[in-house]
């Protein structure tokens, strides 16, 4: 029984790791929702520290992976920016902004403007931005991201659990409505055929 519970928790943590990791690639995984959810359902301090460590390490690995992935395609991206005039103008503005506020731009897109984080990861990789500066910014920024959102998950634990119950209830109602619809449809077919 205890072994089964451990396996279930390990699977959940692996899924959590994957969702948070791929969010750094701008894949809409709902990572922030899962960070808040997992931190709100922790049973003890050990689990909370574990969730914090997984969140922090995973976001760092995701950001670094995105940076190096984008770096592989820097020549193609530069050609694309030169061809597309609209993107070229916007890219120049971003280049100026990152050049002027580099560390701070990367740092603040980790937690305050976290939706821009993956875009900045790609841009820094494409433009081969100084990796040491990029790494320092994500090291501190992702720490704050993990700390802030895990703390919010703990503070709003009851509220988040109510939302989860509501979502669960909505899915149950949807499932029942679909089951009723298909049962009704099947009964109508049988009545018509007899």
KEKOL-882528 format. One record per residue (C-alpha): residue in three letters; y, x, z. Coordinates in Angstrom, 3 decimals. Layout:
PT ALA Y X Z
...
END
This chain:
PT UNK 0.000 0.000 0.000
PT UNK 2.493 2.720 0.972
PT UNK 1.417 4.741 -2.072
PT UNK 2.123 1.718 -4.320
PT UNK 5.592 1.291 -2.819
PT UNK 6.290 4.995 -3.407
PT UNK 5.185 4.693 -7.061
PT UNK 7.431 1.662 -7.591
PT UNK 10.406 3.487 -6.058
PT UNK 9.688 6.571 -8.180
PT UNK 9.593 4.448 -11.353
PT UNK 12.851 2.719 -10.381
PT UNK 14.520 6.071 -9.717
PT UNK 13.284 7.421 -13.061
PT UNK 14.736 4.383 -14.861
PT UNK 17.964 4.817 -12.883
PT UNK 18.103 8.492 -13.916
PT UNK 17.651 7.588 -17.592
PT UNK 20.304 4.843 -17.531
PT UNK 22.906 7.015 -15.827
PT UNK 22.077 10.027 -18.032
PT UNK 22.473 8.179 -21.331
PT UNK 25.749 6.586 -20.230
PT UNK 27.292 10.055 -20.711
PT UNK 26.445 9.724 -24.417
PT UNK 28.514 6.498 -24.673
PT UNK 25.364 4.398 -24.809
PT UNK 26.094 1.101 -23.018
PT UNK 23.464 1.215 -20.280
PT UNK 25.431 -0.493 -17.531
PT UNK 25.260 2.673 -15.452
PT UNK 28.158 1.746 -13.181
PT UNK 26.490 -1.579 -12.378
PT UNK 23.265 0.248 -11.496
PT UNK 25.102 2.822 -9.354
PT UNK 26.686 0.002 -7.361
PT UNK 23.415 -1.935 -7.194
PT UNK 21.182 0.937 -6.145
PT UNK 23.658 2.041 -3.481
PT UNK 23.886 -1.505 -2.151
PT UNK 20.119 -1.881 -1.709
PT UNK 19.518 1.385 0.093
PT UNK 17.699 0.833 3.359
PT UNK 18.703 4.009 5.176
PT UNK 20.851 7.117 5.052
PT UNK 18.092 9.172 3.386
PT UNK 17.917 6.745 0.441
PT UNK 21.710 6.742 0.178
PT UNK 21.818 10.542 0.003
PT UNK 19.008 10.466 -2.569
PT UNK 20.924 7.984 -4.755
PT UNK 24.067 10.102 -4.407
PT UNK 22.217 13.282 -5.396
PT UNK 20.523 11.627 -8.378
PT UNK 23.802 10.080 -9.542
PT UNK 25.735 13.322 -9.214
PT UNK 23.138 15.564 -10.851
PT UNK 22.400 13.054 -13.608
PT UNK 26.051 12.573 -14.551
PT UNK 26.552 16.351 -14.626
PT UNK 23.480 16.836 -16.827
PT UNK 24.565 13.985 -19.107
PT UNK 28.089 15.351 -19.535
PT UNK 26.839 18.871 -20.238
PT UNK 24.234 17.572 -22.696
PT UNK 26.845 15.511 -24.527
PT UNK 29.168 18.505 -24.731
PT UNK 26.501 20.729 -26.296
PT UNK 25.179 17.933 -28.529
PT UNK 28.677 17.402 -29.934
PT UNK 29.156 21.154 -30.307
PT UNK 26.218 21.178 -32.742
PT UNK 28.136 18.866 -35.086
PT UNK 31.592 20.407 -34.755
PT UNK 31.845 21.515 -38.412
PT UNK 30.854 18.090 -39.742
PT UNK 33.263 16.355 -37.358
PT UNK 36.142 18.623 -38.372
PT UNK 35.503 17.811 -42.048
PT UNK 35.395 14.105 -41.202
PT UNK 38.723 14.315 -39.328
PT UNK 40.348 16.078 -42.309
PT UNK 39.146 13.421 -44.773
PT UNK 40.220 10.416 -42.709
PT UNK 44.024 10.478 -42.393
PT UNK 44.248 7.870 -39.605
PT UNK 41.696 9.659 -37.483
PT UNK 43.327 12.974 -38.296
PT UNK 46.658 11.836 -36.811
PT UNK 44.971 10.452 -33.691
PT UNK 42.856 13.579 -33.374
PT UNK 46.012 15.705 -33.429
PT UNK 47.472 13.650 -30.571
PT UNK 44.264 13.984 -28.551
PT UNK 44.114 17.710 -29.323
PT UNK 47.668 18.127 -28.040
PT UNK 46.926 16.028 -24.939
PT UNK 43.687 17.894 -24.102
PT UNK 45.423 21.217 -24.826
PT UNK 48.273 20.370 -22.474
PT UNK 46.390 18.587 -19.678
PT UNK 42.822 19.862 -20.320
PT UNK 41.359 20.154 -16.833
PT UNK 43.141 17.066 -15.512
PT UNK 42.352 14.976 -18.579
PT UNK 38.657 15.773 -18.221
PT UNK 38.743 15.398 -14.429
PT UNK 40.372 11.940 -14.388
PT UNK 38.104 10.577 -17.117
PT UNK 35.177 11.075 -14.756
PT UNK 36.160 8.388 -12.246
PT UNK 39.560 6.745 -12.820
PT UNK 39.165 6.231 -16.575
PT UNK 35.394 6.599 -16.638
PT UNK 35.069 4.634 -19.881
PT UNK 36.764 7.526 -21.687
PT UNK 34.426 10.122 -20.164
PT UNK 31.857 10.145 -22.986
PT UNK 34.590 10.294 -25.634
PT UNK 36.144 13.300 -23.899
PT UNK 32.683 14.905 -23.603
PT UNK 32.192 14.574 -27.357
PT UNK 35.696 15.733 -28.167
PT UNK 35.442 18.819 -25.955
PT UNK 32.125 19.703 -27.553
PT UNK 33.353 19.148 -31.097
PT UNK 36.479 21.237 -30.511
PT UNK 34.514 23.868 -28.571
PT UNK 36.766 23.477 -25.568
PT UNK 36.379 26.190 -22.914
PT UNK 33.093 25.351 -21.203
PT UNK 34.070 26.876 -17.840
PT UNK 37.124 24.620 -17.585
PT UNK 35.083 21.623 -18.786
PT UNK 32.359 22.365 -16.231
PT UNK 34.810 22.754 -13.326
PT UNK 36.461 19.452 -14.211
PT UNK 33.191 17.522 -14.429
PT UNK 31.827 19.232 -11.310
PT UNK 34.650 17.854 -9.170
PT UNK 35.213 14.653 -11.143
PT UNK 31.583 13.526 -11.116
PT UNK 31.388 14.239 -7.394
PT UNK 34.253 11.809 -6.865
PT UNK 32.652 9.313 -9.280
PT UNK 29.393 9.345 -7.346
PT UNK 31.126 9.247 -3.971
PT UNK 33.574 6.459 -4.831
PT UNK 31.148 4.086 -6.517
PT UNK 28.306 4.639 -4.085
PT UNK 30.736 4.026 -1.219
PT UNK 31.888 0.826 -2.943
PT UNK 28.255 -0.223 -3.308
PT UNK 27.698 0.234 0.415
PT UNK 30.966 -1.460 1.422
PT UNK 30.384 -4.483 -0.816
PT UNK 26.645 -4.603 -0.153
PT UNK 26.559 -8.315 0.724
PT UNK 28.732 -9.305 -2.218
PT UNK 26.660 -7.269 -4.685
PT UNK 23.436 -8.744 -3.302
PT UNK 24.860 -12.237 -3.783
PT UNK 25.739 -11.382 -7.390
PT UNK 22.205 -10.047 -7.919
PT UNK 20.765 -13.269 -6.497
PT UNK 23.031 -15.280 -8.793
PT UNK 21.942 -13.250 -11.823
PT UNK 18.317 -13.676 -10.785
PT UNK 18.820 -17.432 -10.443
PT UNK 20.471 -17.660 -13.861
PT UNK 17.543 -15.849 -15.490
PT UNK 15.074 -18.169 -13.763
PT UNK 16.965 -21.236 -15.006
PT UNK 17.115 -19.811 -18.545
PT UNK 13.392 -19.056 -18.456
PT UNK 12.604 -22.578 -17.216
PT UNK 14.805 -24.159 -19.894
PT UNK 13.057 -22.128 -22.600
PT UNK 9.643 -23.081 -21.186
PT UNK 10.647 -26.778 -21.099
PT UNK 11.983 -26.580 -24.664
PT UNK 8.792 -25.042 -26.061
PT UNK 6.602 -27.415 -24.071
PT UNK 8.605 -30.378 -25.381
PT UNK 8.397 -29.032 -28.922
PT UNK 4.625 -28.579 -28.626
PT UNK 4.174 -32.088 -27.212
PT UNK 6.230 -33.586 -30.043
PT UNK 4.048 -31.763 -32.604
PT UNK 0.901 -33.155 -30.990
PT UNK 2.317 -36.692 -30.827
PT UNK 3.322 -36.577 -34.516
PT UNK -0.048 -35.208 -35.617
PT UNK -2.059 -37.889 -33.774
END
